[in-house]
Amino acid sequence: MALTAAALGVTVMLAACGGGGKEGATQVAAKVNKEEVSVHQINYVLQRQPGIKPEMVPAASKRILEGLIDQELAIQQAAEMKIDRDPKVVSAIEAARRDIVARAYADRVAESATKPTPDDVKAYYASKPALFAQRRIYSFSEFAIEVPADQSQALAGKLQSVKSADELSNALRAANIKFASRNVTQAPENLSLAMVDKIAAMGEGQSFSVAVPAGLTVVFLTGAKPAPVTEETARPAIEQFLLNDRKRKLVADEVKRLRDAAKIEYKGQFAAPAAAASGVEAPVVAPTGAASQ
């Protein structure tokens, strides 16, 4: 069983302090030239490495300390070379600082999320039979077809009459269309929620297609093996999902509130409505650990 963050911290501090006396009171794990590497720095890294067992802590702490020493040496050398004043480095540091502070605020907001009740878990379990009571393990034949973007929709229409993976392979070869295929086995929890119900409603031999930048992806359902999960087994995962979902909603509502209360003026090239371009990754404020499903 993994140690909690607090237990990790205590264990490392005791190990670093040597167990007593004046020497044992220090929070310094090492001195690198004139700078210090602290036990708190080791604890910080340890807390972000899940699954560390108690007996692994001493060895892990030593490895982390050696890494921090290497890092400190690099920082000192960079400072001598004035790399820390490079505009790109300064911008990266400021971006990291903004991200850390914004996410810390999101975490603070998310702390007020209420834990799901047994009734909440039961309702979610009943609402998603394809994930639980009627869960199946799916076998797919997936085709990555190379075709110009302006032809992918027409090709997808023609492929609707194809009834099997072998038939599709033969048709593509006959048309001299480049493709690659593979067989894949997937559990429904590894699919996007948007796809789970769609695939659950499909029968063997049925397919769907998705346009991608390189052409077209066609997926045939070749098999579906029943593998139901009981509510009791699913409870921990459902509780975590519902809690994360509530955290995300709390943060989204808070960001909306802040936007509504703020005076935001777009300037220059961003003043035009067209500035809201799609397909570009933007900074996102989200609570730690609440990854989207």
N, C-alpha and C positions, 0 to 999 in steps of 0.2 A: 504494500500500500504506500502510495506516495506521501511524502511529508507535506504538511501545510507550509505556507510561506513563513509563518511565525516560527514553526519548529525548525525549519531550515536555518533561519537566521540565528536562533539560539545555538544550534548544533555547530554552525561554522564559527560563531564567536567563541564558543568554548574551546573548539579545536585550535583556533588561531591564538587564543590567549594563553594556552598552555596550562590552564587549570588552577592558577592561583598566584598569590604574591604580587609584587609591584609590576613585574613583567606581564602578569596576566591581565592587568587592567587596561592595557593598550588596545586601541582600535585600529592600529596600524598593522597591516599584514606584510608590507615591504616598503623599503625606501629605494627610490630609483633616482640616483644623483641627489638633487635637493628636494625632490617631490615625493609624496607619499601615496601608496595604494592602500585604501582602507578596507576593513572587514565589511563595511556597508556596501562597498562596490561589489565585492564578491557575492554578498547576499542578494543584491539587486539582480545579478545575472542568474543566480541559482533559482530565484523565484520565477524566472521566465523559462525554465527548463522542466516542463511537466514530466512526471513519471520517474523522478529520481527517488530511489529507495534509500532508507536511512543508512544502510551499509555502504551506499555508493557516495555519500556526501563528502567524506574526507578526500577521496581521490578526485572527485569532481571539483571540489574547492581548490585543490592544488593546480589542476589543469586551468581553471578559470584565472587563478592568480598569475600563472605564467603568461596567459594570454593578455591579461591586463598590464603586466610588466612590458611585454612587447609593444602594446598599444601606447603606453606612456613614453617609451623610448621614441616611437615614431612621432608622437605629438611634440616632444621636446625638440627633435630634429626639424620638424616642420616649422616650429616657432622660430628657430634660428634662421631658417631660410625665408621667414616671413610668409610662408604659404598660408598661414591662418588669416592673412590680410588680403589674400587674393579675392577679387570681387565675386568670383564664382563660388568660392568656399564660404565667404560671408553670406551670400544669398542662400546657399544650401543650409547653413546653420540656422538662419532666420526662418526658413521654410520648415525645418524640423522643429524649431521652438514653437512656431505657430500651431503645427499639427499636434504636438504633445499637449499644449495648453488647451486647444479646442477639444481634443479627445478626453482630457481630464474633466472638462466641464460637462461633456456628454455623459461620462461615467457618473458624475455627481447627479445629474438629472435622472439618469436611469436607475439610480439606487432606490427611487420611490416606487418602482414597479412592484406590483403585488404578485405573490406566488400563485400559480394556478391551483384551484381547488380540485378535489376528486371529481366533482361534477363537470368541471371544465375539461379534465382529462377524458372522462367518459364521452362527453359530447364530441370532442375532437376525434377520438378513436372511431366513433360511429360515423362521423362525417367523411372519413377517408378509408373506405373498405379496401381500396386497391393497395393501400400501404400496410394494412393490418389484417383484418379478418379474411379478406379475399386476396391476400398478397400472393404474387407469383414471381418466380425467377424467370426472366425472359432471355431467349436466345435470338440474336439478330444476325442478319447478313447485311453488312454496311458497304455501300458503294460510293467512292469518291470519283465523280465523273468530271473530266475536264471539258468545259464548254464555255464559249463566250457568254458574258453576262446577258447580252441582248437575245440570246437563244435559249437560255435556261428555262424560261417559263414555257416556251413551246415544247421543249423536250420533256418537261415534267408532264405536260398534257398527254403526250404520246405514250409515256411510260405507264399511264394509269391502266392500260389494258394488259400490261405484263403481269403474270400471275405467280412467278417464282423467281428466285435468285438465279437459277440456271438459265431460265428463259431470258432474263435481263442480260446476263453475261454474253449469251449467244447473239442477242440483238445488237449490243454495243460493239462486239467484235465485227459483226457483219457490216456495221455502219462505219467501221474504222475510227471509232471514238475511243480516246484514251481513258482508262479508268484503273482504279485499284480497289480491291475488295478485301474484306476481312470478316471473320466470324467473332461476335462479341456476346458475352453473357453479362447481364446487368440485373441487379436487384432494384426494385422501384425507388428505394430511398436514395439511390445514386443518380436518379433522373431528376430533372427539374420538376417542381410541383405542377407546372403548366402542362407537362407531358404525361404525367402519371395516369390521369383519367383517360386521356386520348389513347394511350397504348393499352390500357386495361380493357377498353372497348373493342380493340382489334382482335381479329381471328388470325389463326396461322395462315400464312401466305399473303396476308394483306401488307400494304406498304404505305409509307409517306415520304415526301421529298422536301428538302430544305435548300433554298438558294444560298450559296456561300460565295465569297469573293473569287475562288478558283473555279467555280462552276456550279455543280449540283451534287448534293448528298442524298442518296436514296437508301432507305432502311426497310428491309423486309423482316417481319416477325416470323421466325422459323420454328419457335417452340415456346411453351409457357408451362413451367412446372409449379404446381401449387406449393406454397410455403407460408402458410398463415402464421401470424404472430398474435399471441394473446394480449389482452389489455394489460395484464399484470407485467408481462415482459416488456411491453412498449411504454409503460408508464414513465420511467426516468427520461427517455428520449422525448416523449410528448411534453412533459413538464418543462424540460430545458428549452424546447422549441417555442412553447407558448410564452415562457418568461422572456426569452430573447426577442420575440415578436412584440411583446408589450414594451420592452425597453426601446426598441427601434421606433415604435409609434410615439412614445413619450418624447424622445429626442426630436423626431420629425415635427411634432406639434410645437415644441419649444422653439425650434428654428423658425417655423412659420410665424409664431408669436413675435419673435425678435425682428423678423423681416417686416411684419405689419407695423411694428412700433418705430422702426428705423426710417430715416430719410436717406434713401439710396438714389444717387444720381449717376447714370452711366455717361461717360465722357468719350470724346474722340470717336474712334472707329466703333466703339462699343455702344454708342448712343443709338444707333439704328437697331430696329427690331431684329434684323438679320444676324446680329452679333451672337445670338443664341445658337451657335453651331452645334450640330450633333456629331457623335462619333469621337469626341475628344474627352479624355479622362479629366475630371475636375475634382478639386478637393471635396471630400465628403466628411461630414461630422457624424460619427456613429459611435455608440458605446462599445467599449472593448469587449471582444468575444461574441458580439451579436452579429455574426456574419449572415448575410442574406441567404435565403433558402431558394 
